[in-house]
Amino acid sequence: MKKKLTLINWSLVFLLYLLFSIWHGAFEGPLTPDEIEVFVNKYQALNPEKDTKRIKALMESDDGQAKYMVNAIKLYDTPQLINGKKAGDASAEILDTYTKHVFSFLLRHGSYPIYSGNAVFDAVERWGVTNADEWTSGAIVRYRSMRVMMKMSTDPSFKQFHDYKIAAMEKTIAFPTTAVLNLGSLAVYVAFILVLLGLIAQLFINERMV
């Protein structure tokens, strides 16, 4: 009986981590040429005024790893109108409408914000760029893969919410990165917690099965 419960215990730990790993993107691969073509066509259909060369080049650079989008954001002091209508009294309030929709999508696709913080002062170091002194906040968002980034970019439901982003943000810089050093990996934390729970359960099994 003790061996059976031990097997069940650690099988459950393994299964839970496997399910987490699937959600987290451990088995994602790079975008295929066919996928790139599909995403390019979807992106062009949603944004006929934009050139697809840069977005295609971005996808062709995919290495299959998780992407971390680094964002610097400056909100309008007074938010802009959306289609001639007032959407809220504060830019932060309007942007929140957009981010709620984004976060819902992210969590369903193994992605999530890593960090978000408010600026406490102007840029303390910059060169080679103009109009880059004032910022409102900074954020880093983890995307499970380039595939998830493109799913979001080509999802028609984001079109209406994108207007809220435009109305709230005076300027922004956003660029994707891959991790070289990441001390806050959720995969490590989840593995640690599951192993700890497994050990606690094993102690309980050992005590009861003496």
Backbone as a printed PyTorch tensor [residue, N CA C, xyz], in Angstrom:
tensor([[[  0.8320,  -1.2120,   0.0000],
         [  0.0000,   0.0000,   0.0000],
         [  0.8690,   1.2660,   0.0000]],

        [[  1.9530,   1.2280,   0.7860],
         [  2.8450,   2.3760,   0.8780],
         [  3.5000,   2.6710,  -0.4750]],

        [[  3.9350,   1.6100,  -1.1720],
         [  4.5560,   1.7970,  -2.4830],
         [  3.5600,   2.3670,  -3.4940]],

        [[  2.3250,   1.8860,  -3.3960],
         [  1.2790,   2.3480,  -4.3100],
         [  0.9920,   3.8360,  -4.1070]],

        [[  0.8620,   4.2550,  -2.8420],
         [  0.6010,   5.6690,  -2.5450],
         [  1.7850,   6.5500,  -2.9410]],

        [[  3.0040,   6.0220,  -2.7440],
         [  4.2020,   6.7720,  -3.1360],
         [  4.2130,   6.9900,  -4.6460]],

        [[  3.8910,   5.9330,  -5.3860],
         [  3.8400,   6.0310,  -6.8500],
         [  2.7880,   7.0470,  -7.2920]],

        [[  1.6230,   6.9910,  -6.6550],
         [  0.5450,   7.9270,  -6.9910],
         [  0.9740,   9.3670,  -6.6850]],

        [[  1.6080,   9.5430,  -5.5240],
         [  2.0410,  10.8710,  -5.0920],
         [  2.9730,  11.5070,  -6.1170]],

        [[  4.0470,  10.7930,  -6.4820],
         [  5.0410,  11.3840,  -7.3720],
         [  4.5790,  11.4110,  -8.8260]],

        [[  3.6760,  10.5090,  -9.1670],
         [  3.0720,  10.5650, -10.5110],
         [  2.2130,  11.8200, -10.6470]],

        [[  1.5200,  12.1550,  -9.5590],
         [  0.6930,  13.3630,  -9.5590],
         [  1.5630,  14.6160,  -9.6610]],

        [[  2.6810,  14.6280,  -8.9140],
         [  3.6120,  15.7600,  -9.0050],
         [  4.1130,  15.9080, -10.4400]],

        [[  4.5100,  14.7880, -11.0430],
         [  5.0080,  14.8150, -12.4250],
         [  3.9310,  15.2950, -13.3890]],

        [[  2.7040,  14.7920, -13.2300],
         [  1.6050,  15.1580, -14.1260],
         [  1.2950,  16.6440, -14.0340]],

        [[  1.2420,  17.1590, -12.8050],
         [  0.9510,  18.5810, -12.6250],
         [  2.0250,  19.4550, -13.2680]],

        [[  3.2820,  19.0420, -13.1110],
         [  4.3600,  19.8390, -13.7230],
         [  4.3410,  19.7090, -15.2370]],

        [[  3.9610,  18.5480, -15.7370],
         [  3.8490,  18.3660, -17.1820],
         [  2.7590,  19.2780, -17.7490]],

        [[  1.6230,  19.3230, -17.0710],
         [  0.5260,  20.1940, -17.5170],
         [  0.9380,  21.6560, -17.4690]],

        [[  1.6320,  22.0250, -16.3930],
         [  2.1420,  23.3970, -16.2980],
         [  3.1180,  23.6890, -17.4400]],

        [[  4.0120,  22.7450, -17.7240],
         [  5.0240,  22.9400, -18.7600],
         [  4.3940,  23.1180, -20.1360]],

        [[  3.3210,  22.3750, -20.3950],
         [  2.6060,  22.5250, -21.6670],
         [  2.0150,  23.9240, -21.7640]],

        [[  1.3560,  24.3720, -20.6740],
         [  0.7830,  25.7240, -20.6350],
         [  1.8690,  26.7830, -20.7590]],

        [[  3.0290,  26.5220, -20.1420],
         [  4.1100,  27.5000, -20.0800],
         [  4.9450,  27.5510, -21.3610]],

        [[  4.7520,  26.5560, -22.2450],
         [  5.4290,  26.5920, -23.5340],
         [  6.7080,  25.8030, -23.6490]],

        [[  6.9070,  24.8080, -22.7850],
         [  8.1540,  24.0410, -22.8150],
         [  8.3380,  23.2840, -24.1180]],

        [[  7.2390,  22.9810, -24.8050],
         [  7.3300,  22.1610, -26.0170],
         [  7.0130,  22.9640, -27.2830]],

        [[  7.0330,  24.2880, -27.1660],
         [  6.8110,  25.1360, -28.3450],
         [  8.0360,  25.0720, -29.2540]],

        [[  7.7980,  25.1860, -30.5210],
         [  8.9000,  25.2640, -31.4840],
         [  8.8000,  26.5630, -32.2720]],

        [[  9.7900,  26.8460, -33.1070],
         [  9.7570,  28.0710, -33.9140],
         [  8.5700,  28.0640, -34.8820]],

        [[  8.1690,  29.2240, -35.3040],
         [  7.1240,  29.3320, -36.3150],
         [  7.5750,  28.6710, -37.6130]],

        [[  6.6700,  27.9550, -38.2540],
         [  6.9740,  27.3440, -39.5430],
         [  6.7070,  28.3610, -40.6520]],

        [[  7.2990,  28.1560, -41.8270],
         [  7.0200,  29.0680, -42.9570],
         [  5.5340,  29.1950, -43.2580]],

        [[  4.7950,  28.0840, -43.1550],
         [  3.3520,  28.1400, -43.4150],
         [  2.6320,  29.0030, -42.3820]],

        [[  3.0190,  28.8620, -41.1090],
         [  2.4200,  29.6830, -40.0590],
         [  2.7270,  31.1580, -40.2870]],

        [[  3.9570,  31.4460, -40.6620],
         [  4.3560,  32.8370, -40.9140],
         [  3.4950,  33.4410, -42.0110]],

        [[  3.2620,  32.6750, -43.0720],
         [  2.4530,  33.1750, -44.1840],
         [  1.0240,  33.4500, -43.7390]],

        [[  0.4820,  32.5510, -42.9250],
         [ -0.8900,  32.7310, -42.4140],
         [ -0.9760,  33.9820, -41.5470]],

        [[ -0.0090,  34.1620, -40.6510],
         [ -0.0210,  35.3280, -39.7690],
         [  0.1710,  36.6250, -40.5590]],

        [[  1.0280,  36.5860, -41.5710],
         [  1.2350,  37.7770, -42.4090],
         [ -0.0690,  38.1760, -43.0820]],

        [[ -0.7880,  37.2130, -43.6230],
         [ -2.0580,  37.4920, -44.3000],
         [ -3.1000,  38.0380, -43.3240]],

        [[ -3.1500,  37.4470, -42.1150],
         [ -4.1020,  37.9280, -41.1080],
         [ -3.7510,  39.3500, -40.6720]],

        [[ -2.4600,  39.6000, -40.4720],
         [ -2.0100,  40.9270, -40.0370],
         [ -2.3240,  41.9690, -41.1090]],

        [[ -2.1000,  41.6200, -42.3550],
         [ -2.3530,  42.5650, -43.4510],
         [ -3.8410,  42.8500, -43.5970]],

        [[ -4.6720,  41.8130, -43.3710],
         [ -6.1230,  42.0060, -43.4560],
         [ -6.6190,  42.9670, -42.3770]],

        [[ -6.0170,  42.8960, -41.1840],
         [ -6.4070,  43.7810, -40.0820],
         [ -5.7820,  45.1610, -40.1990]],

        [[ -4.5940,  45.2240, -40.8240],
         [ -3.8550,  46.4950, -40.9240],
         [ -3.4220,  46.7360, -42.3740]],

        [[ -4.3800,  46.9870, -43.2670],
         [ -4.0410,  47.1330, -44.6900],
         [ -3.1100,  48.3010, -44.9920]],

        [[ -3.0500,  49.2680, -44.0640],
         [ -2.2080,  50.4500, -44.2880],
         [ -0.7560,  50.2190, -43.8880]],

        [[ -0.4610,  49.1020, -43.2430],
         [  0.8880,  48.8550, -42.7350],
         [  1.6860,  47.9190, -43.6410]],

        [[  3.0040,  48.1360, -43.6600],
         [  3.9190,  47.2750, -44.4030],
         [  4.1850,  46.0130, -43.5690]],

        [[  4.0990,  44.8540, -44.1920],
         [  4.2630,  43.5940, -43.4540],
         [  5.7140,  43.0980, -43.4520]],

        [[  6.6260,  43.8260, -44.0780],
         [  8.0080,  43.3430, -44.1800],
         [  8.6550,  43.1860, -42.8080]],

        [[  8.4580,  44.1900, -41.9220],
         [  9.0800,  44.1340, -40.5950],
         [  8.4850,  43.0190, -39.7440]],

        [[  7.1680,  42.8660, -39.7930],
         [  6.5140,  41.8430, -38.9740],
         [  6.9070,  40.4470, -39.4690]],

        [[  7.0900,  40.3200, -40.7910],
         [  7.5170,  39.0270, -41.3530],
         [  8.9650,  38.7350, -40.9480]],

        [[  9.8110,  39.7560, -40.9980],
         [ 11.2080,  39.5740, -40.5910],
         [ 11.2950,  39.1870, -39.1200]],

        [[ 10.4290,  39.7740, -38.2850],
         [ 10.3870,  39.4290, -36.8660],
         [ 10.0550,  37.9530, -36.6870]],

        [[  9.0440,  37.4920, -37.3950],
         [  8.6420,  36.0910, -37.2670],
         [  9.7170,  35.1400, -37.7890]],

        [[ 10.3950,  35.5300, -38.8450],
         [ 11.4430,  34.6770, -39.4170],
         [ 12.6510,  34.5590, -38.4890]],

        [[ 12.7680,  35.4890, -37.5400],
         [ 13.8690,  35.4350, -36.5720],
         [ 13.5460,  34.5400, -35.3740]],

        [[ 12.3600,  33.9650, -35.3560],
         [ 11.9080,  33.1880, -34.1970],
         [ 12.8040,  31.9790, -33.9380]],

        [[ 13.1910,  31.8150, -32.6770],
         [ 14.0030,  30.6660, -32.2700],
         [ 13.2150,  29.6750, -31.4210]],

        [[ 11.9070,  29.9170, -31.2640],
         [ 11.0620,  29.0050, -30.5030],
         [ 11.0550,  29.2370, -29.0020]],

        [[ 11.8660,  30.1910, -28.5400],
         [ 11.9490,  30.4800, -27.1070],
         [ 10.8790,  31.4900, -26.6880]],

        [[ 10.6380,  31.5590, -25.3800],
         [  9.7190,  32.5710, -24.8450],
         [ 10.2610,  33.9570, -25.1680]],

        [[  9.3520,  34.9070, -25.3490],
         [  9.7360,  36.2820, -25.6530],
         [  9.3170,  37.1950, -24.4930]],

        [[ 10.2030,  38.1110, -24.1640],
         [  9.9300,  39.0730, -23.0960],
         [  9.8510,  40.4610, -23.7060]],

        [[  8.6500,  41.0420, -23.6960],
         [  8.4410,  42.3600, -24.2810],
         [  8.7480,  43.4290, -23.2350]],

        [[  9.7210,  44.2710, -23.5600],
         [ 10.1180,  45.3710, -22.6720],
         [  9.3820,  46.6220, -23.1150]],

        [[  8.6710,  47.2600, -22.1820],
         [  7.8490,  48.4170, -22.5120],
         [  8.2040,  49.6320, -21.6570]],

        [[  8.3200,  50.7840, -22.2970],
         [  8.3890,  52.0710, -21.5960],
         [  7.1650,  52.8620, -22.0520]],

        [[  6.4480,  53.4330, -21.1020],
         [  5.1470,  54.0460, -21.4130],
         [  5.0480,  55.4510, -20.8390]],

        [[  4.5550,  56.3640, -21.6410],
         [  4.2300,  57.7240, -21.1720],
         [  2.7680,  57.9690, -21.4720]],

        [[  1.9680,  58.1620, -20.4160],
         [  0.5430,  58.4090, -20.5760],
         [  0.2700,  59.8830, -20.8220]],

        [[ -0.7970,  60.1480, -21.5370],
         [ -1.2580,  61.5320, -21.7170],
         [ -1.7110,  62.1010, -20.3760]],

        [[ -1.4410,  63.3740, -20.1500],
         [ -1.9920,  64.0340, -18.9600],
         [ -3.5100,  64.0850, -19.0640]],

        [[ -3.9970,  64.3530, -20.2730],
         [ -5.4350,  64.3220, -20.5610],
         [ -5.6640,  63.3310, -21.6890]],

        [[ -6.4200,  62.2760, -21.4490],
         [ -6.5910,  61.2480, -22.4820],
         [ -7.2570,  61.7760, -23.7460]],

        [[ -6.9290,  61.1400, -24.8540],
         [ -7.5170,  61.5080, -26.1370],
         [ -8.9240,  60.9290, -26.2760]],

        [[ -9.6730,  61.4830, -27.1970],
         [-11.0110,  60.9740, -27.4720],
         [-10.9200,  59.7050, -28.3170]],

        [[-11.8960,  58.8390, -28.1820],
         [-11.9830,  57.6410, -29.0090],
         [-13.1780,  57.7980, -29.9340]],

        [[-12.8970,  57.9320, -31.2320],
         [-13.9530,  58.1750, -32.2310],
         [-14.8200,  59.3700, -31.8370]],

        [[-14.1430,  60.3990, -31.3050],
         [-14.8370,  61.6260, -30.9410],
         [-15.5520,  61.5730, -29.6070]],

        [[-15.3930,  60.4830, -28.8800],
         [-16.0980,  60.3280, -27.6010],
         [-15.1090,  60.1720, -26.4520]],

        [[-15.5120,  60.6590, -25.2890],
         [-14.6930,  60.5560, -24.0950],
         [-14.8370,  59.1600, -23.4930]],

        [[-13.7010,  58.4880, -23.2630],
         [-13.7500,  57.1140, -22.7420],
         [-13.4790,  57.0500, -21.2450]],

        [[-13.0190,  58.1620, -20.6540],
         [-12.7100,  58.1820, -19.2370],
         [-12.0310,  59.4750, -18.8530]],

        [[-11.9210,  59.7220, -17.5630],
         [-11.3230,  60.9720, -17.0830],
         [ -9.8090,  60.9040, -16.9730]],

        [[ -9.2460,  59.7020, -16.8690],
         [ -7.8010,  59.5490, -16.6800],
         [ -7.2410,  58.5390, -17.6700]],

        [[ -6.0280,  58.8080, -18.1440],
         [ -5.3890,  57.9040, -19.1060],
         [ -5.1800,  56.5160, -18.5070]],

        [[ -4.8050,  56.4670, -17.2250],
         [ -4.5770,  55.1750, -16.5700],
         [ -5.8570,  54.3380, -16.5510]],

        [[ -6.9820,  55.0060, -16.3530],
         [ -8.2760,  54.3120, -16.3340],
         [ -8.5940,  53.7320, -17.7120]],

        [[ -8.3170,  54.5080, -18.7470],
         [ -8.5880,  54.0550, -20.1110],
         [ -7.6590,  52.9120, -20.4930]],

        [[ -6.3970,  53.0440, -20.1420],
         [ -5.4330,  51.9860, -20.4520],
         [ -5.7940,  50.6890, -19.7420]],

        [[ -6.3790,  50.8000, -18.5680],
         [ -6.7730,  49.6240, -17.7970],
         [ -7.8050,  48.7890, -18.5510]],

        [[ -8.6590,  49.4500, -19.3300],
         [ -9.6410,  48.7350, -20.1470],
         [ -8.9310,  47.8410, -21.1530]],

        [[ -7.8540,  48.3720, -21.7290],
         [ -7.0580,  47.6100, -22.6910],
         [ -6.2980,  46.4680, -22.0060]],

        [[ -5.6320,  46.7810, -20.8960],
         [ -4.7810,  45.7730, -20.2500],
         [ -5.5940,  44.6080, -19.6790]],

        [[ -6.8010,  44.8580, -19.2310],
         [ -7.6390,  43.7720, -18.7120],
         [ -7.9180,  42.7480, -19.8080]],

        [[ -8.1920,  43.2390, -21.0030],
         [ -8.4390,  42.3390, -22.1320],
         [ -7.1650,  41.5880, -22.4940]],

        [[ -6.0400,  42.2990, -22.4840],
         [ -4.7510,  41.6880, -22.8130],
         [ -4.3920,  40.6010, -21.8080]],

        [[ -4.5090,  40.8960, -20.5210],
         [ -4.1180,  39.9430, -19.4880],
         [ -4.9630,  38.6730, -19.5490]],

        [[ -6.2360,  38.8250, -19.8700],
         [ -7.1060,  37.6670, -20.0110],
         [ -6.5910,  36.7570, -21.1270]],

        [[ -6.1970,  37.3610, -22.2330],
         [ -5.6530,  36.6030, -23.3580],
         [ -4.3270,  35.9440, -22.9700]],

        [[ -3.4570,  36.7080, -22.3270],
         [ -2.1350,  36.2050, -21.9550],
         [ -2.2290,  34.9640, -21.0850]],

        [[ -3.0380,  35.0240, -20.0460],
         [ -3.1410,  33.9130, -19.1000],
         [ -3.6760,  32.6430, -19.7650]],

        [[ -4.5430,  32.8220, -20.7540],
         [ -5.0680,  31.6530, -21.4690],
         [ -4.0010,  31.0130, -22.3560]],

        [[ -2.9360,  31.7550, -22.6220],
         [ -1.9090,  31.2660, -23.5490],
         [ -0.5290,  31.1890, -22.8920]],

        [[ -0.4800,  30.8560, -21.6270],
         [  0.7940,  30.6180, -20.9560],
         [  1.6990,  31.8290, -20.8780]],

        [[  1.1320,  33.0070, -20.8380],
         [  1.8980,  34.2600, -20.8340],
         [  1.3960,  35.1430, -19.7000]],

        [[  2.2470,  36.0670, -19.2590],
         [  1.8660,  36.8730, -18.1010],
         [  2.8720,  38.0170, -17.9050]],

        [[  2.4480,  39.0670, -17.1790],
         [  3.3890,  40.1560, -16.8760],
         [  4.4290,  39.6970, -15.8540]],

        [[  5.6870,  40.0410, -16.0940],
         [  6.7790,  39.7290, -15.1720],
         [  6.9750,  40.8660, -14.1810]],

        [[  6.8430,  42.0830, -14.6910],
         [  7.1230,  43.2590, -13.8550],
         [  6.3440,  44.4540, -14.3820]],

        [[  5.8780,  45.2830, -13.4640],
         [  5.2600,  46.5580, -13.8150],
         [  5.5610,  47.5540, -12.7020]],

        [[  5.9760,  48.7540, -13.0590],
         [  6.3010,  49.7510, -12.0410],
         [  6.1210,  51.1620, -12.5660]],

        [[  5.9030,  52.0850, -11.6430],
         [  5.7350,  53.4920, -11.9980],
         [  7.0690,  54.2260, -11.9660]],

        [[  7.2630,  55.1290, -12.9050],
         [  8.4890,  55.9260, -12.9460],
         [  8.5260,  56.8690, -11.7470]],

        [[  9.7020,  57.0240, -11.1390],
         [  9.8500,  57.9350, -10.0000],
         [ 10.6180,  59.1980, -10.3850]],

        [[ 11.1680,  59.2110, -11.6090],
         [ 11.9250,  60.3750, -12.0690],
         [ 12.0700,  60.2700, -13.5780]],

        [[ 12.5630,  61.3350, -14.1920],
         [ 12.8370,  61.3060, -15.6260],
         [ 13.9680,  60.3180, -15.9090]],

        [[ 14.1870,  60.0240, -17.1960],
         [ 15.2790,  59.1400, -17.5990],
         [ 16.6040,  59.6910, -17.0720]],

        [[ 17.3710,  58.8660, -16.3970],
         [ 18.6390,  59.3100, -15.8130],
         [ 19.8110,  59.0800, -16.7630]],

        [[ 19.5670,  58.3170, -17.8340],
         [ 20.6130,  58.1010, -18.8230],
         [ 19.9790,  57.8150, -20.1770]],

        [[ 20.3890,  58.5430, -21.1760],
         [ 19.9110,  58.3040, -22.5350],
         [ 20.8510,  58.9840, -23.5170]],

        [[ 20.9610,  58.4100, -24.7070],
         [ 21.6370,  59.0750, -25.8130],
         [ 21.1850,  58.4220, -27.1150]],

        [[ 21.3200,  59.1740, -28.1830],
         [ 20.9250,  58.6630, -29.4880],
         [ 19.4370,  58.6850, -29.7550]],

        [[ 18.6300,  59.1830, -28.7990],
         [ 17.1800,  59.2660, -28.9920],
         [ 16.6960,  60.6360, -28.5310]],

        [[ 15.5910,  61.0700, -29.0840],
         [ 14.9950,  62.3460, -28.6880],
         [ 13.6510,  62.0930, -28.0130]],

        [[ 13.1960,  63.0930, -27.2670],
         [ 11.9110,  63.0200, -26.5760],
         [ 11.8040,  61.7540, -25.7280]],

        [[ 12.8680,  61.4440, -25.0170],
         [ 12.8930,  60.2050, -24.2280],
         [ 13.1720,  60.4630, -22.7540]],

        [[ 12.8810,  61.6830, -22.2770],
         [ 13.1340,  62.0070, -20.8730],
         [ 12.0000,  61.5610, -19.9530]],

        [[ 10.7650,  61.8560, -20.3450],
         [  9.6230,  61.6240, -19.4620],
         [  8.9210,  60.3130, -19.7640]],

        [[  8.7320,  59.5090, -18.7030],
         [  7.9910,  58.2600, -18.8110],
         [  7.0880,  58.1100, -17.5960]],

        [[  5.9950,  57.4040, -17.7760],
         [  5.0470,  57.1790, -16.6930],
         [  5.2960,  55.8540, -15.9940]],

        [[  5.5990,  54.8360, -16.7750],
         [  5.7720,  53.5050, -16.1940],
         [  6.6030,  52.6160, -17.1130]],

        [[  6.9970,  51.4770, -16.5690],
         [  7.7190,  50.4730, -17.3380],
         [  7.1650,  49.1030, -17.0210]],

        [[  7.2600,  48.1920, -17.9790],
         [  6.7180,  46.8500, -17.7600],
         [  7.4710,  45.8300, -18.6050]],

        [[  7.4680,  44.5930, -18.1410],
         [  8.0100,  43.4730, -18.9060],
         [  6.9460,  42.3780, -18.9220]],

        [[  6.5950,  41.9330, -20.1080],
         [  5.5700,  40.9030, -20.2630],
         [  6.1820,  39.6740, -20.9300]],

        [[  5.9430,  38.5110, -20.3380],
         [  6.4350,  37.2620, -20.9190],
         [  5.3830,  36.6720, -21.8390]],

        [[  5.7760,  36.4310, -23.0790],
         [  4.9440,  35.7030, -24.0320],
         [  5.4960,  34.2860, -24.1550]],

        [[  4.6400,  33.3150, -24.1110],
         [  5.0780,  31.9210, -24.1960],
         [  5.9210,  31.6720, -25.4520]],

        [[  5.5840,  32.3640, -26.5120],
         [  6.3010,  32.1670, -27.7720],
         [  5.9580,  33.3030, -28.7270]],

        [[  6.7190,  33.3690, -29.8210],
         [  6.3890,  34.2990, -30.8930],
         [  4.9990,  33.9860, -31.4470]],

        [[  4.6420,  32.7040, -31.4210],
         [  3.3370,  32.2690, -31.9170],
         [  2.2100,  32.9570, -31.1440]],

        [[  2.3540,  33.0260, -29.8320],
         [  1.3340,  33.6880, -29.0110],
         [  1.3020,  35.1910, -29.2990]],

        [[  2.4740,  35.7960, -29.4660],
         [  2.5320,  37.2250, -29.8090],
         [  1.7490,  37.5130, -31.0820]],

        [[  1.9240,  36.6430, -32.0830],
         [  1.2570,  36.8620, -33.3600],
         [ -0.2330,  36.5280, -33.2910]],

        [[ -0.5890,  35.5560, -32.4580],
         [ -2.0150,  35.2740, -32.2630],
         [ -2.7210,  36.5000, -31.7030]],

        [[ -2.0580,  37.1610, -30.7530],
         [ -2.6420,  38.3680, -30.1680],
         [ -2.6940,  39.4970, -31.1880]],

        [[ -1.6140,  39.6670, -31.9440],
         [ -1.5350,  40.7590, -32.9220],
         [ -2.5310,  40.6070, -34.0590]],

        [[ -2.9570,  39.3690, -34.3220],
         [ -3.8790,  39.1330, -35.4390],
         [ -5.2820,  38.7440, -34.9760]],

        [[ -5.5330,  38.9180, -33.6870],
         [ -6.8640,  38.6300, -33.1340],
         [ -7.7640,  39.8460, -33.3670]],

        [[ -8.8350,  39.7050, -34.1370],
         [ -9.7050,  40.8530, -34.4410],
         [-10.2940,  41.5290, -33.2030]],

        [[-10.4400,  40.7740, -32.0980],
         [-11.0440,  41.3570, -30.9000],
         [-10.1740,  42.4510, -30.2940]],

        [[ -8.8630,  42.4540, -30.6370],
         [ -7.9710,  43.4630, -30.0920],
         [ -8.0850,  44.7980, -30.8240]],

        [[ -8.7130,  44.7740, -31.9860],
         [ -8.8040,  45.9910, -32.7950],
         [ -9.5350,  47.0940, -32.0380]],

        [[-10.6770,  46.7750, -31.4300],
         [-11.4470,  47.7880, -30.7110],
         [-10.7300,  48.2540, -29.4490]],

        [[-10.0470,  47.3160, -28.7790],
         [ -9.3610,  47.6860, -27.5430],
         [ -8.0840,  48.4760, -27.8200]],

        [[ -7.5230,  48.3140, -29.0140],
         [ -6.3090,  49.0510, -29.3650],
         [ -6.5680,  50.5570, -29.3520]],

        [[ -7.8070,  50.9670, -29.6490],
         [ -8.1620,  52.3900, -29.6190],
         [ -7.9820,  52.9700, -28.2170]],

        [[ -8.2360,  52.1550, -27.1930],
         [ -8.0570,  52.6060, -25.8150],
         [ -6.5740,  52.8310, -25.5210]],

        [[ -5.7430,  51.9780, -26.0580],
         [ -4.2920,  52.1120, -25.8890],
         [ -3.8020,  53.4040, -26.5390]],

        [[ -4.2830,  53.6800, -27.7440],
         [ -3.8950,  54.8970, -28.4690],
         [ -4.3610,  56.1460, -27.7230]],

        [[ -5.5680,  56.0840, -27.1520],
         [ -6.1290,  57.2340, -26.4440],
         [ -5.3950,  57.5200, -25.1430]],

        [[ -4.8060,  56.4970, -24.5440],
         [ -4.1610,  56.6530, -23.2340],
         [ -2.6730,  56.9690, -23.3250]],

        [[ -1.9890,  56.4230, -24.3300],
         [ -0.5340,  56.5400, -24.4060],
         [ -0.0760,  57.6870, -25.3070]],

        [[  0.7090,  58.5760, -24.7390],
         [  1.3150,  59.6450, -25.5340],
         [  2.4730,  59.0980, -26.3620]],

        [[  3.2470,  58.1880, -25.7750],
         [  4.3500,  57.5470, -26.4950],
         [  4.7050,  56.2510, -25.7840]],

        [[  5.3330,  55.3610, -26.5200],
         [  5.7770,  54.0930, -25.9390],
         [  6.9150,  53.5150, -26.7640]],

        [[  7.7520,  52.7500, -26.1220],
         [  8.7720,  51.9560, -26.7900],
         [  8.5600,  50.5270, -26.3340]],

        [[  8.4900,  49.6150, -27.2730],
         [  8.3050,  48.2000, -26.9290],
         [  9.1350,  47.3580, -27.8860]],

        [[  9.9280,  46.4570, -27.3200],
         [ 10.7080,  45.5590, -28.1770],
         [ 10.8390,  44.1950, -27.5170]],

        [[ 10.8160,  43.1220, -28.3300],
         [ 10.8900,  41.7630, -27.7880],
         [ 12.3240,  41.3280, -27.5360]],

        [[ 12.5140,  40.5340, -26.4850],
         [ 13.8350,  39.9960, -26.1530],
         [ 13.7030,  38.5140, -25.8200]],

        [[ 14.8270,  37.8070, -25.8420],
         [ 14.8810,  36.4510, -25.2930],
         [ 15.7710,  36.5080, -24.0570]],

        [[ 15.5060,  35.6380, -23.1130],
         [ 16.2120,  35.6920, -21.8270],
         [ 17.6500,  35.1840, -21.9450]],

        [[ 18.5760,  35.9710, -21.4250],
         [ 19.9640,  35.5500, -21.2590],
         [ 20.1990,  35.2060, -19.7910]],

        [[ 19.6080,  36.0220, -18.9180],
         [ 19.6470,  35.7780, -17.4770],
         [ 18.2610,  36.0370, -16.9250]],

        [[ 17.6970,  35.0480, -16.2580],
         [ 16.3530,  35.1960, -15.7020],
         [ 16.3050,  34.5030, -14.3460]],

        [[ 16.4080,  35.2970, -13.2860],
         [ 16.4280,  34.7380, -11.9280],
         [ 15.0290,  34.5400, -11.3580]],

        [[ 14.0210,  34.9700, -12.1120],
         [ 12.6610,  34.8750, -11.5830],
         [ 11.7740,  33.9600, -12.3980]],

        [[ 12.3280,  32.8610, -12.9200],
         [ 11.5590,  31.9540, -13.7710],
         [ 10.4280,  31.2780, -13.0000]],

        [[  9.2180,  31.4120, -13.5140],
         [  8.0620,  30.7830, -12.8770],
         [  8.1870,  29.2620, -12.9030]],

        [[  8.8330,  28.7260, -13.9350],
         [  9.0010,  27.2690, -14.0430],
         [  9.7810,  26.7210, -12.8460]],

        [[ 10.7990,  27.4670, -12.4060],
         [ 11.6010,  27.0350, -11.2590],
         [ 10.7640,  27.0730,  -9.9860]],

        [[ 10.0080,  28.1670,  -9.8100],
         [  9.1800,  28.2960,  -8.6110],
         [  8.1250,  27.1900,  -8.5390]],

        [[  7.4840,  26.9230,  -9.6730],
         [  6.4420,  25.8910,  -9.6920],
         [  7.0390,  24.5270,  -9.3990]],

        [[  8.2030,  24.2370,  -9.9850],
         [  8.8700,  22.9520,  -9.7230],
         [  9.1980,  22.8170,  -8.2350]],

        [[  9.7080,  23.8790,  -7.6420],
         [ 10.0580,  23.8560,  -6.2150],
         [  8.8250,  23.6100,  -5.3530]],

        [[  7.7390,  24.3090,  -5.6510],
         [  6.5140,  24.1750,  -4.8570],
         [  5.9400,  22.7680,  -4.9830]],

        [[  5.9210,  22.2340,  -6.2140],
         [  5.3640,  20.8920,  -6.4130],
         [  6.2040,  19.8270,  -5.7220]],

        [[  7.5370,  19.9410,  -5.8010],
         [  8.4050,  18.9900,  -5.1100],
         [  8.2090,  19.0870,  -3.5990]],

        [[  8.0880,  20.3200,  -3.0950],
         [  7.8590,  20.5120,  -1.6590],
         [  6.5510,  19.8650,  -1.2190]],

        [[  5.4840,  20.0620,  -2.0080],
         [  4.1950,  19.4490,  -1.6810],
         [  4.2900,  17.9280,  -1.7640]],

        [[  5.0570,  17.4560,  -2.7600],
         [  5.2470,  16.0160,  -2.8850],
         [  5.9650,  15.4280,  -1.6800]],

        [[  6.9790,  16.1390,  -1.1810],
         [  7.7220,  15.6770,  -0.0040],
         [  6.8410,  15.6790,   1.2400]],

        [[  6.0110,  16.7160,   1.3740],
         [  5.0960,  16.7750,   2.5230],
         [  4.1180,  15.6100,   2.4740]],

        [[  3.5770,  15.3570,   1.2540],
         [  2.6500,  14.2300,   1.0970],
         [  3.3480,  12.9040,   1.3830]],

        [[  4.6280,  12.8040,   0.9660],
         [  5.3810,  11.5730,   1.1940],
         [  5.6290,  11.3370,   2.6840]],

        [[  5.9080,  12.4060,   3.4130],
         [  6.0800,  12.2860,   4.8630],
         [  4.7980,  11.7830,   5.5170]],

        [[  3.6690,  12.3190,   5.0430],
         [  2.3690,  11.8940,   5.5680],
         [  2.1420,  10.4120,   5.2690]],

        [[  2.4840,   9.9900,   4.0430],
         [  2.3250,   8.5820,   3.6520],
         [  3.2070,   7.6750,   4.5180]],

        [[  4.4560,   8.0930,   4.6900],
         [  5.3930,   7.2970,   5.4850],
         [  4.9420,   7.1330,   6.9120]],

        [[  4.3800,   8.2150,   7.4840],
         [  3.9340,   8.1690,   8.8860],
         [  2.7190,   7.2580,   9.0410]],

        [[  1.7910,   7.3580,   8.1020],
         [  0.5610,   6.5820,   8.1950],
         [  0.7680,   5.1050,   7.8630]],

        [[  1.7920,   4.8460,   7.0230],
         [  1.9800,   3.4700,   6.5450],
         [  3.0280,   2.7030,   7.3720]],

        [[  3.4870,   3.2830,   8.4880],
         [  4.4740,   2.5980,   9.3390],
         [  3.8710,   1.3170,   9.9140]]])
